[in-house]
Amino acid sequence: MKAVEVRKMSAAELDAKLVELKKDLFNLRLQHATNQLDNPIRIAEVKKDIARVKTILREQQGR
């Protein structure tokens, strides 16, 4: 997910996306713990997406 895509979303959409990403991260960590994870790099990508969404939310709150 690119920052440009995130900036186009409303605050409600960003909140929903954040919840979705956190669920994805939980599931990825669970798969990693049980040795069922195919692509471990995906965990880092999801973490970066979460940080990106949180950053944009914080910027929007400041306006």
PyMOL commands that set and color helices and strands:
alter all, ss='L'
color gray80, all
select helices_A, chain A and resi 3-7+11-33+41-62
alter helices_A, ss='H'
color red, helices_A
deselect
rebuild
show_as cartoon
